[in-house]
């Protein structure tokens, strides 16, 4: 069975991953804007 603790850990991991993805998107947007690609 999935415990509440597991769900909380997964949620925290998902939040961290989405923060990392958001940062990556911001960086690639800046790079594209600067024409460095």
C-alpha positions in Angstrom: 0.0 0.0 0.0 1.0 3.6 -0.6 1.5 5.5 2.6 0.9 9.2 3.2 4.6 9.6 3.8 5.4 8.2 0.4 2.9 10.6 -1.3 4.5 13.5 0.6 8.0 12.5 -0.5 6.8 12.1 -4.1 5.1 15.4 -4.0 8.2 17.1 -2.8 10.3 15.4 -5.4 7.9 16.5 -8.1 8.0 20.1 -6.9 11.8 20.0 -7.0 11.8 18.6 -10.5 9.4 21.2 -11.8 11.5 24.0 -10.3 14.5 22.6 -12.1 12.5 22.3 -15.4 11.3 25.9 -15.0 14.8 27.1 -14.5 15.9 25.2 -17.6 13.1 26.8 -19.6 14.0 30.3 -18.4 17.7 29.7 -19.3 16.9 28.4 -22.8 14.5 31.2 -23.4 17.2 33.8 -22.5 19.7 31.9 -24.7 17.2 32.0 -27.6 16.5 35.7 -27.1 20.2 36.4 -27.1 20.6 34.5 -30.3 23.4 32.3 -28.8 22.0 29.1 -30.3 
